[in-house]
Amino acid sequence: MLPGRGGPGTAGTAGRKKSMRITVDEQRQAAMKLRVLGMHCANCAVTIEKALRRVRGVKRASVNFATGEAVVELDPSAASLGEIVRAVRDAGYDVYREEAVLIVENLSTPSDELTVENRLSRIPGVVEARALHAAKKVIVAYNPLAVTVDEIREQLESMGYRVARVAAEETGLEDIEQRIAEREVAELKRLVLLTLPPSIALGLLMYLGRPLLGLPKHVVDLAGLLVATFVLAVGGRRFFAGAARSLRNLSAGMDTLVVLGSGAAYVLSIAAMLGLLESETYFEAPAFIVSFILLGRLIEAKMKLRTGEAVRKLLELQPPVARLVRNGTEEGVPLSRVRVGDLVAVKLGERIPVDGVVEEGHGYVDESMVTGEPVPVEKKPGSPVIAGTLLTTGYLRVRVTRVGRDTVLAQIVKLVRQAQAGKPPIQRLVDRVAGVFAWLVMGIAVATFTYWYLVEGLPLGKALVFLASVLLIACPCALGLASPLAVVAGLGHAARRGVVIRNVECVEKAAKLTMVVFDKTGTLTVGRPEVVEVKAYGLPEDQLLALAAAAEKRSEHPIARSIVEAASRAGAEPPELESFTPIPGQGVVAVVSGRTVAVGNEKLMKGFEVDTSRAEKDAERLRELGATIVYVAVDGQLAGILAVADKPRPHAREVIETLRRMGLRVAMLTGDNRTTAHAVARQLGIDHVIAEASPEDKADEIRRLQRSGEVVAMVGDGVNDAASLAQADVGIAMGRGTDIAKEAGDIVLVRDDLRGVITAIRAARGIYRLIKLNLLWAFLYNATLIPIAAGALYSSHGVMLRPEAAAAAMALSSISVTLNTLILSKRIIR
């Protein structure tokens, strides 16, 4: 039995600590308890049990519908909790998980990321662990019934990492991150000031002291020993600590290379100074190595602060104070004191502090910083407003609907920050390379030393200089920074243009898209259909409308609403509804005043064996005009048809033409009738139409396109399209502002504007291009300079790279990748 909450090992710290030392044998007998979400009957439990038993490594699975819990006994060597969760989710349910964000001060390198992710993922109860050294944070999804945050923290600290803060979610951590980043900059600045001046002075002394001043060698060497020791002790301490941590975790990173390189030069110099071997002394080398790398890290840290400023600027939009209206008077209060239902006033030039609905006043609001829309939007009573937007003209009183972390702005920031911690597939490959990079470099360094000392017969000191230069010039950090920095900067810029890329893995797929598939209703059309024509057969039109409206009034479907509105406009009073049965993808069946009324499409009519031949000519004519036909049958007889039409969205045709110019094929996927679908497609210039597809069929159609070789993006308006959005390579959801967090797509368009599809694809392509540029730069750097440091040009041209020059180049490589990201991100991500 796993120790954890509710288990025998849960009581007290001792029990928690025991879980950290769980043995393989104990894990083999592990039975994990999970809270399952979404079960509504006993069959659900059976379905989940079957799904769990199909997972390799699961010995026993028991799901209790009454308690909503599953107990899974598994072989941890064959199955992970992540696979268990995926099996439950694939079955259509979910597992309750909690997420913790840990700010880790000394998470510094890609090898740290790998070490942390690998170690935390092995903790029973951890579903997923993501580490991001660029942001110094670790995000852990875990099963609270099996492990606690304290245990995760203890594990990190036992590995030598300093956890500065733990929070339940992303929002609220920005100040902490900013403070830690600023503290890091201040600390590096202090170390540079302490180490760089004496290093420069030592360099001058070593190169000029003897020839110009005639100082004896032993005096110069003694000064070198003192300065190098001071610099290594003060500035190099952090590198030694990092290397020791890597050693403890059986990994190697940049700190390891720095310590080996500077240590080799330092030890060699001491040996030469004491006469233990014949060589020059190189005390200036370790001093310069440490100083240069500290200077490089200082510049890099300052620039890193700027890569995340797009998200920080979003956060700064929300004012800390609101103008609360009470008893007709206005009072400035901290935002934390504002509650849902309060009334707040906003004056000209002020930012709106909350989400809400305008109750009084009139004005124009600039929503560009949240939605990307450059034109101010008119607001009047009844208009929704978003926190952080700017009132450019007028005066508003807003009834509060959301505050704090529930606002649209806070949701956007949360989604972006979660995505920033993700990794595109190309980064995972780079991580694997970076994980072995340091070992590979150490191997090259040893081979270099062996060649020059044993094969070429160079003096020991010179051969050691080659060894140190190879260790110091290789830079795994440039590789490690290339992708995370591009992701952090790119996602922030995209968010400021109204595009929230929730799943960073889709960035790579978006760059390879061949086809964009649009849902029709609510996506290509505005989603507000209207009844444009009524044809009754044997009944007065108003009576037909009244019966149809009575049957549809409990439905939330847009077409149902249009029928109810049409009846209202016609003055038809819907009779009493006695029963109501929705049939997904077909319509509704109801009993109204003792009569059975069926309202829906042809499938529904066929199911009830209703003869629709009488309406064929009318239906065909209306479909040719792009209308959707709704049949109404009363007591098994066709009573009439309703033609429902929806307007295309503004800019829909322009968007489709632009996508074609970008080299993409465009298709429309709809459950509507084929004739109607083709009529709408003709209006918009779409020639590939997939019609009469049920919500379930839509996902199959996307799958069929993928099997035919297409890389597909699906654009839909959320819940009804969830399955096809999930199936597509890239799912793009029309966000409708306030429901961002509920959307199912990889990318959410904050603004309800179809042009966001183009922005989203361009942003994703831009981020991927930036990642590739950064990686190319980092690979070229290492591929070019490592051979030079190893002496590739020494025999032919006499070029020998000294360790301090190698250290300076190493620092510059990370700086150049960061600078490249800062300069190009705004240009590429448009």
SVG drawing of the C-alpha trace seen along z (x, -y; Angstrom):
<svg xmlns="http://www.w3.org/2000/svg" viewBox="-55 -61 118 69">
<polyline fill="none" stroke="black" stroke-width="0.4" points="0.0,0.0 1.3,-3.4 1.9,-5.8 -0.2,-8.9 -3.4,-10.5 -5.9,-8.0 -3.3,-5.2 -1.4,-3.7 1.6,-5.8 -0.1,-9.1 0.1,-10.0 2.8,-12.4 6.0,-13.4 7.5,-10.0 4.9,-8.5 5.4,-11.1 9.2,-10.7 8.7,-7.0 7.0,-7.5 10.1,-9.2 12.1,-6.0 9.6,-3.6 11.3,-0.5 10.7,1.2 9.2,4.2 6.7,1.9 5.9,0.2 5.2,3.5 2.5,4.1 1.2,0.5 -2.5,-0.1 -3.3,-3.7 -6.5,-5.5 -7.9,-8.0 -10.9,-10.3 -12.7,-9.8 -14.8,-12.6 -17.8,-12.4 -19.3,-9.1 -23.1,-9.1 -24.1,-5.5 -22.8,-2.0 -22.0,-1.4 -19.5,-4.2 -17.6,-2.3 -17.6,0.8 -16.4,-1.1 -13.5,-2.7 -12.5,0.6 -12.3,2.2 -10.2,-0.8 -7.8,-0.5 -7.4,3.2 -6.3,2.7 -3.3,0.7 -0.2,2.8 1.1,3.2 -2.2,2.8 -2.8,5.9 -6.2,4.9 -8.6,2.1 -11.7,1.5 -14.0,-1.5 -16.7,-2.4 -19.5,-4.5 -20.9,-5.4 -17.7,-6.8 -16.4,-8.1 -13.1,-6.4 -10.9,-4.0 -8.3,-1.7 -5.6,-0.6 -2.9,1.9 -0.1,1.6 3.5,2.6 5.3,-0.8 8.0,0.6 5.5,1.3 2.9,-1.5 2.9,-5.0 0.2,-7.2 0.2,-9.3 -0.8,-6.2 -3.6,-5.5 -4.9,-9.0 -4.8,-8.9 -6.7,-5.6 -9.5,-7.2 -9.6,-10.3 -9.7,-8.3 -12.7,-6.4 -14.5,-9.8 -13.9,-10.6 -11.3,-12.4 -9.2,-12.0 -9.1,-14.6 -5.6,-16.2 -4.2,-19.1 -1.4,-21.3 1.4,-22.9 3.9,-25.5 7.3,-25.5 9.7,-28.3 13.2,-26.8 15.9,-29.4 18.9,-27.3 17.2,-25.6 19.8,-26.8 20.4,-24.5 18.7,-22.0 20.3,-19.2 18.7,-20.4 15.3,-20.3 15.9,-16.7 17.1,-15.6 14.1,-17.2 11.5,-15.9 12.9,-12.4 13.1,-12.2 9.7,-13.8 8.0,-11.6 9.1,-8.6 7.3,-9.7 4.1,-7.6 1.2,-10.0 2.9,-12.4 1.0,-12.5 3.4,-14.9 6.3,-17.1 7.5,-20.0 10.6,-22.0 11.6,-25.3 15.0,-26.6 14.4,-29.9 11.6,-30.7 13.0,-28.8 9.8,-27.0 8.6,-23.4 4.9,-22.6 3.7,-19.3 0.3,-17.7 -0.3,-15.2 -2.9,-12.9 -3.6,-14.4 -4.7,-11.0 -1.3,-9.6 1.2,-12.4 1.4,-15.8 3.1,-19.0 5.3,-18.9 6.6,-15.5 7.4,-16.8 9.1,-19.8 11.2,-17.5 12.2,-15.5 13.4,-18.6 15.3,-19.8 16.9,-16.4 18.3,-16.8 20.0,-20.0 17.5,-22.5 16.2,-25.5 12.4,-25.9 11.5,-29.5 7.8,-29.3 4.9,-26.9 1.6,-28.0 -1.6,-26.2 -1.6,-27.8 0.2,-30.2 -1.5,-33.4 -0.1,-35.3 3.4,-34.1 4.5,-36.8 5.7,-39.1 7.7,-36.3 9.3,-35.4 10.1,-39.0 11.7,-39.4 13.7,-36.2 14.9,-37.3 15.8,-40.8 17.6,-39.3 19.6,-37.0 20.6,-40.1 21.7,-42.0 23.7,-39.0 25.4,-38.5 26.2,-42.2 27.8,-42.0 29.9,-39.0 31.0,-40.6 32.1,-43.8 34.0,-41.7 35.8,-39.4 36.2,-41.2 38.4,-44.1 41.0,-41.9 40.9,-39.5 41.7,-42.3 44.4,-43.6 45.9,-40.0 45.8,-39.8 47.7,-43.0 50.2,-41.9 50.8,-38.5 51.3,-39.9 53.0,-43.2 54.3,-42.9 57.5,-41.0 58.5,-42.6 57.7,-46.2 58.2,-46.3 60.8,-43.5 58.9,-41.8 60.3,-38.4 58.3,-35.4 57.6,-34.1 56.1,-37.4 53.8,-37.4 52.9,-33.8 52.1,-34.5 49.9,-37.4 48.2,-35.2 47.6,-32.4 46.0,-34.9 43.7,-36.5 42.7,-33.3 42.0,-31.7 39.9,-34.7 37.9,-34.7 37.3,-31.0 36.2,-31.1 33.9,-34.1 32.6,-34.0 33.2,-30.3 31.3,-29.0 28.0,-28.8 29.6,-26.8 31.2,-24.3 27.8,-24.0 26.1,-23.3 28.7,-20.7 28.4,-19.0 24.6,-18.9 25.0,-17.4 27.3,-14.8 24.9,-13.9 22.2,-13.4 24.5,-11.5 24.2,-14.2 26.5,-16.8 25.9,-20.3 27.5,-23.6 28.6,-24.0 30.5,-20.7 32.3,-21.9 33.2,-25.2 34.5,-23.6 36.6,-21.0 38.0,-23.6 38.9,-26.3 40.0,-23.6 42.3,-22.1 44.0,-25.4 44.2,-26.3 45.7,-22.9 48.1,-23.0 49.3,-26.4 49.9,-25.4 51.8,-22.3 53.9,-24.5 54.5,-27.1 55.6,-24.4 57.9,-22.9 56.0,-19.6 55.9,-19.8 57.4,-22.0 54.8,-24.4 53.8,-28.0 51.4,-29.2 47.8,-30.1 46.4,-31.7 44.7,-34.4 42.8,-31.7 40.5,-30.5 40.1,-34.1 38.9,-35.3 36.8,-32.1 34.8,-32.7 34.5,-36.5 33.5,-36.2 30.9,-33.6 29.5,-35.6 29.4,-38.7 27.7,-36.6 25.1,-35.3 24.5,-38.8 23.8,-40.1 21.7,-37.0 19.6,-37.4 18.9,-41.0 17.7,-40.0 15.7,-37.1 13.7,-39.5 12.6,-41.2 11.5,-38.0 8.6,-37.6 7.6,-41.2 4.7,-40.6 2.8,-38.7 3.8,-41.1 2.4,-43.9 -0.9,-42.1 -0.9,-41.7 -0.1,-45.4 -3.2,-46.3 -5.5,-45.5 -5.5,-48.6 -5.1,-47.8 -7.9,-50.2 -11.5,-50.3 -14.0,-53.2 -16.8,-51.5 -20.3,-53.0 -22.2,-52.9 -25.4,-54.9 -24.7,-57.0 -21.2,-58.0 -17.9,-56.8 -15.1,-55.5 -11.7,-54.3 -11.0,-50.9 -8.4,-48.1 -9.5,-45.7 -9.4,-42.9 -12.4,-44.4 -14.6,-44.4 -17.1,-41.6 -19.3,-40.1 -22.5,-42.1 -20.9,-45.4 -21.2,-48.5 -18.0,-50.2 -17.5,-53.5 -15.0,-54.0 -14.0,-57.5 -12.5,-58.7 -8.9,-57.5 -9.1,-54.8 -8.7,-51.1 -11.7,-48.9 -10.7,-47.0 -13.2,-44.0 -15.2,-41.9 -18.8,-43.1 -21.8,-44.4 -22.4,-48.1 -25.4,-49.3 -25.2,-53.0 -23.4,-55.3 -21.9,-55.2 -18.4,-55.2 -15.8,-53.6 -13.3,-51.1 -9.9,-50.2 -9.7,-46.4 -6.5,-46.0 -4.2,-44.9 -6.4,-42.0 -8.1,-41.1 -5.7,-42.6 -8.6,-44.6 -7.2,-48.1 -10.5,-49.9 -12.3,-51.1 -15.5,-49.2 -18.8,-51.0 -20.1,-50.2 -23.6,-51.0 -26.0,-49.5 -26.0,-45.7 -22.5,-45.6 -20.0,-43.2 -16.6,-44.7 -13.3,-43.1 -10.9,-43.9 -7.8,-45.7 -9.3,-47.5 -9.1,-51.3 -12.1,-53.7 -11.1,-56.1 -14.3,-58.2 -17.4,-58.5 -18.3,-57.3 -19.5,-53.9 -20.9,-52.2 -20.3,-48.5 -22.0,-45.7 -19.2,-43.3 -19.5,-39.7 -15.9,-38.5 -13.0,-39.7 -9.4,-38.6 -8.3,-35.3 -11.7,-34.7 -11.4,-37.6 -10.8,-37.0 -7.4,-38.7 -6.4,-36.5 -7.5,-33.4 -5.5,-34.5 -2.4,-35.0 -2.8,-31.7 -3.2,-29.8 -0.3,-31.5 2.0,-30.9 1.0,-27.2 1.8,-26.9 5.1,-28.7 6.2,-25.9 5.4,-23.3 7.8,-22.0 7.4,-21.5 8.5,-18.0 11.7,-19.6 12.7,-20.7 12.4,-17.2 14.9,-16.1 17.2,-18.9 16.8,-18.0 18.0,-14.5 21.0,-15.9 21.7,-18.4 21.5,-15.5 24.5,-13.7 26.2,-16.8 28.4,-17.5 29.5,-13.8 30.3,-14.0 32.3,-17.2 34.3,-15.6 35.0,-12.7 36.2,-15.0 38.4,-16.9 40.0,-13.7 40.6,-12.5 42.1,-16.0 44.5,-15.9 45.5,-12.3 46.2,-13.2 48.3,-16.3 50.2,-14.9 50.8,-11.2 50.6,-11.3 51.9,-14.7 54.2,-15.0 53.3,-18.5 54.3,-19.5 51.9,-18.5 50.9,-22.2 50.1,-22.9 48.0,-19.7 46.1,-20.6 45.3,-24.0 43.7,-22.3 41.7,-20.1 40.5,-23.1 39.6,-25.1 37.4,-22.3 35.6,-22.0 35.0,-25.7 34.0,-26.6 31.2,-24.0 27.9,-25.5 24.9,-23.3 23.1,-26.4 22.8,-27.9 21.0,-24.7 18.9,-24.7 17.9,-28.3 17.0,-28.2 13.6,-26.8 12.3,-28.0 13.1,-31.6 11.4,-31.5 8.3,-29.9 8.2,-32.4 8.6,-35.4 6.4,-34.1 3.4,-33.0 3.4,-36.4 3.4,-38.3 0.7,-36.1 -1.5,-36.6 -1.2,-40.4 -2.7,-39.9 -5.7,-38.0 -4.3,-34.5 -3.8,-32.2 -1.7,-29.2 -2.6,-26.8 -0.8,-23.8 2.8,-24.6 3.1,-21.2 0.8,-22.4 3.3,-25.1 5.4,-22.5 2.3,-21.0 0.9,-24.4 4.1,-25.0 3.3,-21.9 -0.4,-22.4 -1.8,-21.5 -5.5,-22.0 -7.8,-24.2 -11.3,-22.8 -14.0,-25.2 -17.2,-24.3 -20.1,-26.2 -22.6,-27.4 -21.1,-29.8 -17.7,-29.7 -18.1,-30.6 -21.5,-32.1 -22.3,-34.5 -24.2,-31.8 -27.4,-33.7 -29.7,-32.0 -33.2,-33.5 -36.3,-31.9 -36.6,-33.5 -39.6,-31.6 -42.4,-29.4 -44.3,-26.9 -47.3,-25.2 -49.2,-22.2 -52.7,-22.0 -52.2,-24.3 -52.2,-28.1 -48.6,-29.3 -48.9,-30.9 -50.2,-27.6 -47.3,-25.7 -44.8,-28.2 -46.5,-28.0 -46.3,-24.2 -42.7,-24.2 -41.7,-26.9 -43.4,-25.0 -41.4,-21.9 -38.1,-23.9 -38.3,-26.3 -36.3,-24.1 -33.5,-23.6 -30.3,-25.7 -29.5,-25.1 -29.2,-28.3 -31.8,-27.1 -34.2,-26.3 -33.8,-29.9 -34.5,-31.3 -37.8,-29.3 -38.9,-30.6 -38.0,-34.2 -39.9,-33.8 -43.0,-32.6 -42.7,-35.6 -42.3,-38.0 -45.4,-36.5 -47.4,-36.8 -47.9,-33.0 -48.4,-31.8 -46.7,-28.4 -49.1,-26.0 -48.2,-24.0 -45.3,-21.6 -45.9,-18.2 -42.7,-16.4 -39.5,-17.0 -36.8,-14.7 -33.8,-16.1 -32.2,-13.8 -28.6,-14.9 -27.8,-15.7 -31.4,-15.4 -33.8,-17.6 -36.4,-17.3 -39.6,-15.3 -42.2,-16.8 -45.7,-16.3 -47.6,-19.6 -51.3,-19.8 -51.6,-16.1 -50.1,-16.1 -46.8,-14.6 -44.6,-17.2 -41.3,-16.3 -39.0,-19.2 -35.8,-18.5 -34.0,-17.4 -34.6,-14.6 -33.0,-12.0 -35.6,-12.7 -38.4,-12.5 -37.1,-9.2 -36.9,-7.8 -40.5,-8.6 -41.5,-7.4 -42.9,-10.9 -43.5,-11.4 -41.7,-14.6 -42.2,-14.3 -44.8,-17.1 -42.2,-19.6 -39.4,-18.5 -39.7,-21.4 -40.0,-24.1 -37.1,-22.6 -34.8,-22.3 -35.5,-25.9 -34.7,-27.2 -31.6,-25.1 -30.3,-26.5 -30.5,-29.9 -28.3,-28.6 -31.1,-28.1 -31.3,-25.2 -34.6,-23.3 -36.3,-22.3 -39.3,-19.9 -42.2,-20.0 -44.4,-16.9 -47.5,-16.7 -48.9,-13.2 -46.7,-11.6 -47.8,-13.8 -45.7,-16.5 -47.2,-19.9 -44.7,-22.3 -41.1,-23.4 -39.2,-26.3 -36.3,-27.9 -33.5,-29.0 -30.6,-31.1 -27.4,-32.4 -25.3,-35.2 -21.6,-34.6 -19.2,-36.2 -17.6,-39.5 -14.2,-38.8 -15.0,-35.1 -14.3,-35.2 -11.2,-37.4 -9.8,-34.9 -10.3,-31.9 -8.6,-33.7 -5.7,-34.6 -5.3,-31.0 -5.2,-29.8 -2.4,-32.4 -0.6,-30.9 -0.6,-27.6 -3.3,-25.9 -6.4,-24.0 -9.7,-25.1 -12.7,-22.9 -16.1,-23.3 -17.4,-20.5 -21.0,-20.7 -23.9,-18.6 -26.2,-20.6 -27.8,-19.4 -25.5,-19.0 -27.4,-21.5 -27.4,-24.1 -23.8,-23.5 -22.7,-23.9 -24.8,-27.1 -23.0,-28.6 -19.6,-27.4 -20.2,-29.0 -20.8,-32.3 -17.5,-32.0 -15.4,-30.6 -14.9,-27.1 -14.9,-24.2 -14.3,-21.3 -17.4,-20.6 -18.1,-17.7 -21.8,-17.9 -24.4,-15.9 -21.8,-15.0 -23.1,-14.4 -20.9,-15.6 -19.5,-12.1 -18.9,-11.9 -16.9,-15.2 -14.1,-13.6 -14.1,-10.6 -14.0,-13.0 -10.9,-14.7 -9.3,-11.3 -10.1,-10.3 -8.4,-13.5 -5.3,-12.8 -5.1,-9.3 -5.1,-10.7 -1.9,-12.6 -3.3,-16.0 -2.1,-17.9 -5.3,-19.4 -6.3,-22.4 -9.9,-22.4 -11.6,-25.7 -14.8,-25.5 -16.8,-27.3 -16.2,-25.1 -18.4,-22.5 -20.1,-20.9 -16.9,-20.7 -14.8,-19.4 -14.2,-15.9 -13.1,-17.2 -11.0,-19.9 -9.2,-17.3 -8.8,-15.0 -7.3,-17.6 -3.5,-18.2 -4.2,-21.8 -7.6,-22.7 -8.5,-26.4 -11.4,-27.4 -13.4,-30.6 -13.0,-31.9 -16.0,-34.3 -14.0,-36.1 -15.4,-35.0 -15.3,-31.2 -11.7,-31.0 -10.8,-28.5 -13.5,-26.1 -12.6,-25.9 -11.2,-22.6 -8.8,-23.8 -5.0,-24.0 -5.3,-27.6 -8.1,-29.9 -9.0,-33.1 -9.9,-35.7 -11.7,-37.9 -14.7,-36.5 -13.2,-37.4 -12.3,-34.9 -9.2,-36.8 -7.7,-35.5 -7.2,-32.1 -4.6,-33.8 -3.0,-35.5 -2.8,-32.2 -1.3,-30.2 1.2,-33.0 2.1,-33.3 2.6,-29.5 4.7,-29.4 6.7,-32.4 7.5,-30.8 8.6,-27.6 10.8,-29.5 12.4,-31.4 13.0,-28.1 14.8,-26.7 16.8,-29.8 18.0,-29.8 18.8,-26.1 20.7,-26.5 22.7,-29.3 23.5,-27.2 24.5,-24.1 26.6,-26.1 28.4,-27.7 29.3,-24.4 30.0,-22.6 32.4,-25.3 34.3,-26.3 34.7,-22.9 37.1,-21.7 39.0,-25.0 39.4,-24.7 40.6,-21.1 43.4,-22.4 42.1,-21.8 44.0,-24.9 47.0,-24.5 49.2,-22.3 48.4,-24.2 48.0,-27.8 49.4,-27.8 45.9,-28.9 45.6,-27.9 42.5,-29.1 43.4,-30.0 40.9,-28.9 39.9,-32.5 39.0,-33.2 37.0,-30.0 35.2,-31.0 34.3,-34.4 33.0,-32.7 30.9,-30.3 29.3,-33.3 28.7,-35.1 26.9,-32.1 24.1,-32.2 23.9,-36.0 23.6,-35.8 20.7,-33.3 18.9,-35.5 19.6,-38.6 18.4,-36.8 15.1,-36.0 14.6,-39.6 15.3,-41.1 13.5,-38.6 10.5,-37.7 8.6,-40.9 9.5,-40.8 8.7,-37.2 5.6,-36.8 3.1,-39.1"/>
</svg>
